Amino acid sequence: MARAITFIAFLAVYAVLSSVSGQYVLESNYTETLIFNSTVTTDANFADNPLLTRTVEGTAIMLWGFYTSEDDTGATTLWASRKSLYTSNFSVIAQSDVEIASLDNTTSLVFSYSANGYVGAAFTSQTVSNTTTTNAVTLLTFKSSIQYSDPLPTQTVITTGELTYEVHEIFHHDDYFYIIYSATDSDGNRGIYLQGIAPTAPDYPKFNEPLAVNQSDMADELHIKCSKVPQVQLIYCLYRAVITNEDDNSTTNGVSFITVDLSAASTSETLIANDTDEIRYIPEDVIISSDDGYKDLLLVFSAINSTNYVTSIVGINDTAPAEPYELFALEDTYDNLTLAASTPYNSGFLLIASNIRATDGVTTKTLNVMKIYDWELVLISDADTFLKYAGIIQGIRLPNTSYHVLFSDSYEAPWDDGYLVMVKNQTNQVTFASLIEMRLSLVVLLLLCILL
């Protein structure tokens, strides 16, 4: 019996609770391709959890739809519907269902993928023996070419104990999947940890023990975002931190910037943005568009007002504290704003934001705007309102460095359908694109909460 998996997409995290479908409007200079229609039986499994990934060959991409089944003993199995598509025209090469893993007592999965054809899923699980409860963080990796007859992929335990764990992010770079998770003890003390696992050598992690990342206390809403610096053994992270005033010991919340030195297994931390009485900042992305990772860096935040709505998306292009620069402002007649997709572009950044209108908590309209900034945050071209009445599911960069967006007539999962549209035919990062591993943007950070 197939069972549902709830897909938390963060498309309208802060205020929108549900949605209705609209008829999308795509500007005439763009051409879309329908790649799934969930009303068709063979595409039904793509409705809740669609994910596009790269392949080893680079001539095809994979569309995945994850779901679970339960046998007579209550054992749970993770499956995937998989559709391979030519990158030249997105026509279907083949479609099949494959068994991925046995997942008993698993609470959530967070997916990512690599540019060379691997898929990774990090998840938490719990086992109870007598009066002892043991929790664990585990990484599951498999090739996009996995076949039904193949052995089930190896599961690597990152950490285990009586602490409470939560996986926040997973991304691939330099042959490793990096997992960012938090751990909370019985007294409420929390910490952020990092571990790297190579799919080709899962028994030899990057660190002997997971690396403690944060130096400040964590705010209740953590929202950690990280990115690996190409060709340099550094990872940059943002997270919500509790800041203590040394003069009077009062505390406020803000965003801290962390540099993780992978070679030295050390970290350093700088407070980079303080909340105000009117605005609090939520980390959304860390984008690096140069090989050295210093000049061409963008730290992206949502600015949320006192009524819990995003009024602007802002950025800082430095590793030092600075006044955030407004990248997007909420359009008139809309209620909320979210970062829908992002990618490096030349020595700058391509960003797509979704303006959301809602009535009684139900999304009724969206306006998706694309902007391109150089590394100094100068707008390269006019804002492009290329897509209306649609929900953006994912952005993906192909081997030729073209950038595509997967969108739907629906505003959130379950998605009625999925269309792929090329928004830029060349991001001109030929050398860089061969190095960068495709991380999932905010909208497609897949949290698959298995309903046991």
Phi, psi and omega in degrees: 000124178286140180238157184282149170240126179281132182252113179261106190260350182059022178296323179224065190300317200269338184213333187271128186259328182205180184205167170239161180275148175237178174261112186297152175234113179252133181303148191294340180276007175242150179234126182256157176232127177286122180246345167205150177227104190291350175282347175273133187306317184289344180254003188300327184285352177274352187294318187272320191224057179287140179214126174263135179225163178276166176238167181296316185290328181084354178269355181218157169238161181247135170255124182246148170224113188267142179205170181235160172225161181228131180271186185295338180271356182092001179289138183255135179238134174270129179238168174216132163279135185227131179233121177267137185232138173295136178287342182289321183217001178065022171286157186281130174271310181198161177216138181201168172249138182229146174277134184254309187193158168271128186226083178269139178057033179268136185261327181199156175229141176238124187256150169209181181205167182247165177285347181252025166096014176259150173240137178236143176226119175257140184208163175252152179213168184217136173233145181237125177231114186056246181255006184257127175253125181243128178253158182210153168247128186229146175247133177242127178233147177203157178281150177295343180269011182308139181247159181301326184276354182288153172300151179296144183299154178288139175252124182253120178282120180279315179201157179210151180166193181266004175286164174262127185247152173216126177277129182253326183201151173218134175210160185247137174195143176051046174076001181242143160271124178258131182247127176250122181219162176245154179230136181233130179269181186293341178268001179090004177287134186235151176214157178254137184227155183228137172216149177240137180229128175272126181302331181278348179214065187294344181273000183233084183292165180299319180239149177300322175229150177308140185274126174290131190255311189276150176247335176265165174292151182270138173288162181302316176265101192285303177052054180279137177227138184222161176206142178274138177277123181300137175063006179231141183277058179228146169235135176254137180225152169237144173204159177283124185234157172266122185255128179259128176281119185292339182285317184232007179063014174286158182237146172223167176258155178193196180242129177255145177253127183245134169253121177257118176269106185291326181292317182269353184053048182225165180224155170225157189218141178224132172290124188245341178206129178260138170295156174241181177295333185260333190227138167240146186256132180243122178300136180241324184194155170237113185244129180236123184236031171214159184292329181277339173076006182258308185287315189259072184232136176228123175258120189249136180228153163268138175257115187250132183274183186292343177264011173075029175245146176280120180259341178199160171247127188236166181212158174232128182255044181206167177261010179245157179304138181203162175288122180301141181262134182285117178268319177223141170247146178300128180289152177303145179074004176251159188255332191211163185217140177216148173283117187264327182199157179200153177198153170299147179216116189049228174261041182212213193214133172256126183231142175234126179243144177252120170273135188235131172250137182223148174234121181053042177079005181248125179293129181241348183195145173225152174228115184258124187241132178251133175228150177235125180245149170277181188291343176269009180065035170267129182293122185284319181219168181298152176300139183247107177273076193276342189214130178234161175053046182208153174256132178271127183266315188197151167249147180214136175261129181269169183303331178278009179071010170291150182242132185234154179237131173264122181226170184218157169297331177284158178266343178197169180293148001287133184280133178291325186198174178218127179242141178249129181228135176278123179261337174215127182279347179203121175264002169065016178256061187298309179292314183295322183294334178287343181260324188287141176259137185287111173272155175284136173285174186307317187292333186249021169289105191272112173256103184260100183270107184285126181272101184275000000 
